[in-house]
Amino acid sequence: MKSAAPWTWIKSPSPAVGTGRNSPPRRSRFATGEAGAPPLMAYTRAHALLFLAPLLLIVLLMYGMMAWTVAVSMDDWVGMAPVWKFHGLGNFRTLLGGALRERLFTSLRNNLIWLVVFIAPTASLGLFLAYGLDLVGRAERVLRPLFLYPIALSFVVTGTLWAWMYDPDAGVINNLLRMIGLGRWAQPWIADPGLATFCLIGAAVWQYTGFAMTLYLAAIRDMPREIFEAARVDGASDVQTFRHVVIPNVGHATMIVVAMLILVTLKVFDLVWVMTFGGPGISTEVLPFFMFVATFRQQFIGIGAAISVLILILAVAVVVPYAWWSMRRLQA
């Protein structure tokens, strides 16, 4: 009796479903319509409500606190006794035309100085470093963490480090100037009302350049490599490629960087607190620091809330155009 051929009794394995690169994905009971699958709409609604609950809580807290701040800004409340006296726009009149006008304008002027002097160097250095990292190849693995390290530090640590460096006697900057024969340039950096704000901005530029570099590096890596290859074929140098290829194609990243840095300047507080405490005098005060002093040091809760509303208005003036631009870009 002849035995059956070996291949007649070997059962070929059924193909795996959902495993392997070329195998079809496993279909769920919702897609196949198997018995026992819960109704899709009920399942989706229940989970949507579950996941939306934390979002709704955050929205209520955020906008609730905003509404509370606006309400307090129109009251003459000292923050302790439960006595409310509607003051209308009196706190804003005190800030804009009363005894605190000079201090408010000094803080606002310093914020404007931050906008101009902080954003341009930070964005420019971030773009230069991003393009440099894109060129160096494997060395990027070593260099990128070095540039990102400052942003990982807290503002208090950064302020303390730079306050030591700016020290007129034991600071690194003045001692280095004396070592190279430029001792006449040594300055009481953060004790000089004319220099203190720029010294604070220098510390902030050092900390945020790595942040701008990361955003620009992502934009450069997102550009088609064919553009760079075409520039090389045409004989363009690295500088020419940077000028004619990179800069025109990172406009969207520049908008993001500038918007984020503007928000940083509107809420800068820690560096001022640690390095100068608003001094000398009030020469380095900014709006958030002025708000803190009015609210917690002088117990003018209504004045502090009014300053918060002014900061909110400035922030909205930045965020709304950026959101409009982003929506236009998504629809294009």
URGI-V200499 format. One record per residue. RES is the residue in one small letter. NEAR is the number of other ideal C-beta (glycine too) atoms within 8 Angstrom. D_CENTER is the distance of its C-alpha to the mean C-alpha in Angstrom with 1 decimal. Layout:
res=RES near=NEAR d_center=D_CENTER
res=RES near=NEAR d_center=D_CENTER
This chain:
res=m near=2 d_center=83.3
res=k near=3 d_center=80.5
res=s near=4 d_center=77.1
res=a near=6 d_center=74.3
res=a near=5 d_center=72.0
res=p near=6 d_center=69.1
res=w near=5 d_center=66.6
res=t near=6 d_center=68.2
res=w near=6 d_center=67.4
res=i near=6 d_center=63.9
res=k near=4 d_center=61.3
res=s near=4 d_center=58.4
res=p near=4 d_center=55.1
res=s near=4 d_center=53.2
res=p near=5 d_center=49.9
res=a near=7 d_center=46.9
res=v near=8 d_center=44.6
res=g near=7 d_center=40.9
res=t near=5 d_center=41.2
res=g near=5 d_center=41.2
res=r near=3 d_center=39.5
res=n near=3 d_center=42.1
res=s near=10 d_center=43.2
res=p near=5 d_center=42.4
res=p near=6 d_center=39.8
res=r near=6 d_center=41.3
res=r near=5 d_center=41.6
res=s near=7 d_center=40.9
res=r near=8 d_center=43.4
res=f near=7 d_center=41.6
res=a near=6 d_center=42.2
res=t near=7 d_center=45.7
res=g near=6 d_center=46.9
res=e near=6 d_center=48.4
res=a near=3 d_center=50.1
res=g near=4 d_center=48.1
res=a near=9 d_center=44.8
res=p near=5 d_center=43.2
res=p near=5 d_center=42.7
res=l near=8 d_center=39.5
res=m near=6 d_center=38.6
res=a near=8 d_center=39.1
res=y near=9 d_center=37.1
res=t near=8 d_center=34.2
res=r near=8 d_center=34.2
res=a near=8 d_center=34.5
res=h near=8 d_center=31.5
res=a near=8 d_center=29.5
res=l near=8 d_center=30.2
res=l near=7 d_center=29.5
res=f near=8 d_center=26.0
res=l near=8 d_center=25.2
res=a near=8 d_center=26.3
res=p near=7 d_center=23.2
res=l near=8 d_center=21.1
res=l near=8 d_center=23.7
res=l near=8 d_center=23.5
res=i near=8 d_center=19.8
res=v near=8 d_center=20.3
res=l near=8 d_center=23.3
res=l near=8 d_center=21.7
res=m near=8 d_center=18.6
res=y near=8 d_center=20.8
res=g near=8 d_center=23.6
res=m near=8 d_center=21.8
res=m near=9 d_center=20.8
res=a near=8 d_center=24.5
res=w near=8 d_center=25.6
res=t near=12 d_center=23.6
res=v near=10 d_center=25.1
res=a near=8 d_center=28.5
res=v near=11 d_center=28.3
res=s near=13 d_center=27.4
res=m near=12 d_center=30.7
res=d near=11 d_center=32.7
res=d near=9 d_center=34.3
res=w near=10 d_center=33.3
res=v near=8 d_center=33.2
res=g near=6 d_center=31.5
res=m near=4 d_center=34.6
res=a near=4 d_center=37.6
res=p near=3 d_center=37.6
res=v near=5 d_center=38.7
res=w near=6 d_center=37.0
res=k near=7 d_center=38.0
res=f near=7 d_center=36.6
res=h near=10 d_center=35.5
res=g near=5 d_center=34.3
res=l near=7 d_center=32.3
res=g near=9 d_center=33.8
res=n near=14 d_center=30.7
res=f near=10 d_center=29.0
res=r near=9 d_center=32.3
res=t near=12 d_center=32.2
res=l near=14 d_center=28.8
res=l near=8 d_center=29.6
res=g near=6 d_center=33.2
res=g near=8 d_center=34.3
res=a near=4 d_center=34.3
res=l near=10 d_center=30.5
res=r near=10 d_center=30.1
res=e near=6 d_center=29.9
res=r near=10 d_center=27.4
res=l near=12 d_center=25.1
res=f near=8 d_center=25.5
res=t near=11 d_center=24.8
res=s near=14 d_center=21.5
res=l near=9 d_center=20.6
res=r near=8 d_center=21.9
res=n near=13 d_center=19.7
res=n near=14 d_center=16.6
res=l near=8 d_center=17.9
res=i near=11 d_center=18.6
res=w near=14 d_center=15.1
res=l near=10 d_center=14.1
res=v near=8 d_center=16.8
res=v near=10 d_center=17.0
res=f near=15 d_center=13.5
res=i near=12 d_center=12.0
res=a near=8 d_center=15.2
res=p near=9 d_center=15.8
res=t near=15 d_center=12.3
res=a near=13 d_center=12.4
res=s near=8 d_center=16.1
res=l near=12 d_center=16.2
res=g near=17 d_center=13.6
res=l near=15 d_center=15.9
res=f near=8 d_center=19.0
res=l near=13 d_center=18.1
res=a near=15 d_center=17.2
res=y near=12 d_center=20.6
res=g near=8 d_center=22.3
res=l near=13 d_center=21.3
res=d near=10 d_center=22.5
res=l near=7 d_center=25.8
res=v near=9 d_center=26.5
res=g near=5 d_center=27.2
res=r near=5 d_center=27.8
res=a near=7 d_center=26.5
res=e near=10 d_center=23.0
res=r near=7 d_center=23.3
res=v near=7 d_center=23.9
res=l near=10 d_center=21.6
res=r near=10 d_center=18.4
res=p near=8 d_center=18.2
res=l near=7 d_center=19.0
res=f near=12 d_center=16.1
res=l near=11 d_center=13.7
res=y near=9 d_center=15.4
res=p near=12 d_center=13.8
res=i near=9 d_center=10.3
res=a near=5 d_center=12.5
res=l near=10 d_center=14.1
res=s near=6 d_center=13.7
res=f near=11 d_center=13.3
res=v near=8 d_center=17.0
res=v near=8 d_center=18.1
res=t near=15 d_center=16.4
res=g near=14 d_center=18.0
res=t near=9 d_center=21.3
res=l near=9 d_center=21.5
res=w near=14 d_center=21.0
res=a near=11 d_center=23.4
res=w near=10 d_center=25.9
res=m near=9 d_center=25.5
res=y near=12 d_center=26.0
res=d near=9 d_center=29.0
res=p near=10 d_center=31.9
res=d near=5 d_center=34.5
res=a near=5 d_center=33.1
res=g near=12 d_center=29.8
res=v near=7 d_center=29.2
res=i near=10 d_center=28.6
res=n near=14 d_center=31.9
res=n near=9 d_center=33.9
res=l near=8 d_center=32.8
res=l near=11 d_center=33.8
res=r near=10 d_center=37.1
res=m near=6 d_center=37.7
res=i near=6 d_center=37.5
res=g near=5 d_center=39.7
res=l near=8 d_center=37.2
res=g near=8 d_center=37.6
res=r near=4 d_center=38.2
res=w near=6 d_center=34.5
res=a near=10 d_center=33.5
res=q near=8 d_center=31.8
res=p near=6 d_center=31.0
res=w near=13 d_center=27.4
res=i near=12 d_center=25.6
res=a near=7 d_center=29.0
res=d near=10 d_center=29.4
res=p near=7 d_center=28.2
res=g near=5 d_center=27.8
res=l near=10 d_center=25.7
res=a near=16 d_center=23.7
res=t near=11 d_center=20.8
res=f near=9 d_center=20.6
res=c near=13 d_center=20.8
res=l near=14 d_center=17.8
res=i near=12 d_center=15.9
res=g near=9 d_center=17.3
res=a near=13 d_center=16.0
res=a near=14 d_center=12.4
res=v near=12 d_center=13.0
res=w near=10 d_center=14.5
res=q near=12 d_center=11.7
res=y near=14 d_center=8.8
res=t near=14 d_center=11.3
res=g near=14 d_center=11.4
res=f near=10 d_center=7.8
res=a near=16 d_center=9.0
res=m near=16 d_center=12.3
res=t near=11 d_center=11.5
res=l near=13 d_center=10.5
res=y near=16 d_center=13.5
res=l near=12 d_center=15.7
res=a near=9 d_center=15.3
res=a near=13 d_center=16.3
res=i near=12 d_center=19.2
res=r near=7 d_center=20.4
res=d near=5 d_center=20.5
res=m near=11 d_center=22.8
res=p near=4 d_center=26.5
res=r near=6 d_center=28.2
res=e near=6 d_center=31.2
res=i near=10 d_center=29.7
res=f near=10 d_center=29.4
res=e near=8 d_center=32.9
res=a near=8 d_center=34.3
res=a near=12 d_center=33.0
res=r near=9 d_center=34.6
res=v near=6 d_center=37.8
res=d near=6 d_center=37.9
res=g near=5 d_center=37.7
res=a near=9 d_center=34.3
res=s near=6 d_center=33.0
res=d near=6 d_center=29.5
res=v near=6 d_center=28.7
res=q near=9 d_center=30.2
res=t near=13 d_center=28.3
res=f near=10 d_center=25.0
res=r near=8 d_center=26.1
res=h near=9 d_center=27.8
res=v near=13 d_center=26.2
res=v near=12 d_center=22.6
res=i near=9 d_center=21.4
res=p near=7 d_center=22.9
res=n near=9 d_center=21.5
res=v near=12 d_center=17.7
res=g near=7 d_center=17.4
res=h near=8 d_center=15.5
res=a near=11 d_center=12.8
res=t near=10 d_center=12.9
res=m near=10 d_center=12.3
res=i near=9 d_center=9.1
res=v near=14 d_center=7.9
res=v near=10 d_center=9.5
res=a near=11 d_center=8.3
res=m near=10 d_center=4.5
res=l near=14 d_center=6.2
res=i near=11 d_center=8.7
res=l near=11 d_center=7.1
res=v near=11 d_center=6.4
res=t near=12 d_center=10.1
res=l near=13 d_center=11.3
res=k near=8 d_center=10.7
res=v near=13 d_center=11.5
res=f near=11 d_center=14.5
res=d near=11 d_center=15.0
res=l near=14 d_center=15.8
res=v near=15 d_center=18.1
res=w near=10 d_center=19.7
res=v near=10 d_center=20.4
res=m near=14 d_center=21.4
res=t near=10 d_center=23.3
res=f near=6 d_center=23.3
res=g near=12 d_center=23.1
res=g near=9 d_center=26.1
res=p near=9 d_center=28.4
res=g near=6 d_center=29.5
res=i near=9 d_center=26.6
res=s near=13 d_center=25.6
res=t near=13 d_center=22.0
res=e near=13 d_center=21.3
res=v near=13 d_center=18.3
res=l near=13 d_center=18.2
res=p near=11 d_center=16.6
res=f near=13 d_center=19.1
res=f near=14 d_center=21.9
res=m near=12 d_center=21.2
res=f near=12 d_center=21.5
res=v near=11 d_center=24.7
res=a near=12 d_center=26.2
res=t near=14 d_center=25.6
res=f near=6 d_center=26.4
res=r near=7 d_center=28.3
res=q near=7 d_center=30.5
res=q near=9 d_center=30.5
res=f near=9 d_center=30.0
res=i near=11 d_center=28.2
res=g near=14 d_center=28.7
res=i near=14 d_center=27.4
res=g near=13 d_center=24.2
res=a near=14 d_center=23.8
res=a near=13 d_center=24.5
res=i near=14 d_center=21.8
res=s near=11 d_center=19.3
res=v near=12 d_center=20.7
res=l near=10 d_center=20.2
res=i near=13 d_center=16.5
res=l near=10 d_center=16.3
res=i near=8 d_center=18.3
res=l near=11 d_center=16.1
res=a near=10 d_center=13.0
res=v near=8 d_center=15.3
res=a near=8 d_center=16.5
res=v near=12 d_center=13.2
res=v near=10 d_center=12.4
res=v near=8 d_center=16.1
res=p near=8 d_center=16.7
res=y near=10 d_center=13.7
res=a near=8 d_center=15.1
res=w near=8 d_center=18.5
res=w near=9 d_center=17.8
res=s near=8 d_center=16.4
res=m near=8 d_center=19.6
res=r near=8 d_center=21.8
res=r near=8 d_center=20.5
res=l near=6 d_center=21.2
res=q near=5 d_center=24.6
res=a near=4 d_center=25.5
